[in-house]
Amino acid sequence: MSPDIPLDGLMKVKDIKGFALVSSEDGSILNSGGITPGNIDDLVAFTGSAAEIIADSCKIGGISSIKGIGRDTIVIVPFDGNYLGLVLEQNIEGIEEKVKESLEGLKKDVSSEVGKLLEDRAEQLNMLIREFVSDSDPEMWRGYIASGLSALSKDDKVKGLIKLEGMELKVGNSEESNRDEINKFMKLLLDFIVKKALSEFGKQQTKIIVQKVIREISEKNK
């Protein structure tokens, strides 16, 4: 699932009055907003899973969307392995495509924000690395950081996030990552680098260098 995607943005689509993202595994509501019927979880989970079973049995491929017209008009689309149900003000032709376009737009916005976050974190680490390397052996640091990246990047969720080119950390592919994953990964990498600095320079000198970089980052962000 993509927890960073702000599904509330769907409420900007004309004629949508509510939504619910429902787990395809247990039918629980993962996210919701606007006005929805009390049984929206059952409606979306049952209809979505039933449609997939029928499609599979009839060998007609995957389901791109389902529309149910009754007391409420509900459109269901598969989303991140779950079911997204949207409650409409009225039955609108072509609303499914508008919903899909809106979801793609929300995904692109989040991807851009996550990419910017990763670039900022990488540059902050590069500032720290430059300070550590200036009074030490660059090749030793390069080998150490490369080994740290290799060890920390075994998880598929963060594989390729950061690459080392020369003595610079470069941003890799962040499309499948979210803020929490990036922040956790970069925190582990920071701890890994600072641990080496402590063994090289000692606690006091390392503290002085880190504080200097923190001040520089603060100045840049003003």
N, C-alpha and C positions, 0 to 999 in steps of 0.2 A: 504494500500500500504506500501511497505518497502523502504522508501526514502534513507536508508543507503546503500542499495545494489548497488555497483558500476557497472552498466550495461555496462560501457565502456569496462569492462573485456571481454565482448562477442566478441570484435573485435580481440581477440587473437585466436578465433576459425578459423581455416583455411577455406577460401572460403566465409566468411561473410564479406560483404563490407559496411553494414550499418544496423541500427536498429531503431525502433520507438516504444515506449510504449504508447499505445493509450487508453484513458478512455473509458470504456464500457458504461458509462452513456451519455456522450455528444460528444464523438469522438474527443476530443481535445488531442493534443500531450502532454504527461506528461514528457517524456524524449526521447532524440534521440541522435544519433551519427553516424559518418561515412557518406557514400553517400547513399541517399534515393531519390526516385522520389518525385516530388512536391506534388503529391496527395496521399502520403503514409498514411495520417490520414484517408482519405475516404476509401482507399483500405482495410486497416486493420479493421477499425470499421465496415464497411458494411459486409465484408466477415466473420468476427468473429461473429457478431450478427446473420447474416443469418444462419450460420452453427449451432449455438446453437438453433435457432428456429426450424430448420429442424430436428435436433437430438431429441429435445423435442417432436415434433409432431410425429415422428416415434418411439418414446420410445426406442431409442438405447443407452441411457446413455449420459455421457458428451463427449465433444470433447477434445482429447488430443493434436491434432495438425492438421493443414491444410496446404497443399502446393499448390500454384498456379504457373503455368508455362506459361509465355507469354513473353512480351518484357523484363520483369524482372522476376526472379524466387524468390518468396516470401514464406517464411514459417511463419505461425502464430501459436502461442501457448498461451493458457490462462496463465496469470501471475498475482498473487495477486488481482484477481477480475477484471483485465483489459485484454487487448490484446497486446501481444508483437509480432511485425512484424519484420522479419529479411530478408534483401535483400542479395541474394547470387550472387557470381560471375558466378556460373553455377549450373545446376541441379545436386545435389549430393545425391546419395542414402544413407539413414541412417543419414542424417544431423540433423533430428529432435531429435534423441537420443543424438547426440553430444551436441546440444543446451541445452537439459534438464540436461545433466550431468554437463555442464558448469554453468548453473544457480544454481544447487545444490551446486557446489563448491563455487560459490560466496556467497551464503547464509551462508554456514558453516564458511567461512572466516569472514564475518561480525558478525556472532553470537559469534565467538571466541573473536573478538575485543570488542564487546559490553560487553561480560562477564568480560573481563579484566578491562574495564572502571568501571564497577559496583564494582568489588572487590577493586580497588584502592580508589574509593570514600567511600566505607564502612570502609576501614582501616583508612582513614583520619578522618572520624567521630568518629571511635573508639578511636583514639588518643586523640581527644578533650573530649570525654565522660570520659575517664580515668582520665584526669586532673580535670574535674569538680567534679567527684565522690570522688576523693581522700580527699577532704576537706568538704564533705557533706554527706548526708544520701543516701546510695546506693539504699535502697528500694524505697525511694521517687522518685529518678531518674528513677529507673526501671519502676515504675508505670506510670510516666510522659511520658517516651519515648514510652512505649507500647501503651498508649492512642494516642500519636501522630502518630505512625505507623498505628494504626487502622483507624484514621480519614483520613490520607493521602492516604490510600490504597484502598479506596472505588471504585476508577476508575479501570475498568477491565484491562486497559493498563499497570497499574503498580502494580496490585494485586500480592502479593507474591514476589516482587522484593527483599525486605529486611525482615528478621525475627530477633527477639530479643531472644537470648539464654543467660540466665544469665544477664551479663552486656555487652555482645558483640553483635554487629550487624553482622548477617550472610547473605551471598548472597543467594538469592532464585532463582526463575526461571526468566531469562532475555531473553528467546528465542523470545518472541513476542514483545519485546521493542526495541526502537532505542535510539541513543545518546541523542537526544533532550528530549525525555521522561525521560530518566534516569537522565540527568543533572537537569531538572526541578524538578523532585521528590526529588533528593538529596539536592537541594538548599532549597526547602520548609522544609525538615527535619532539615537541618542545622539551618535555621532561627527559627524553632520551639524550638530547643535545646538551642540556644543562648538566646532566649527570656527568658527562664527559668533561665539561668545563670545570666542574668541581674537582675532578681528579687531576686536571692539568694546572689550574691556577689557584686552587684553594677557595674556601668559602668567601673570604673577604673580597678578593679580587673579582670573583665571579659576580658577587652581589653588586659591586661598583659598575661592572660592565652592563649587567641586566638593567639596573636603574637608569644608566645613561641611555640605553635603547628605549626604555619606557618613556623617558622625557622626550626623546626625538619623535616617537610615535604620537605622543600627546600634542606636540607642536604641529605635526603634519595634519592632525585631525581637527585643528582649530578652524 
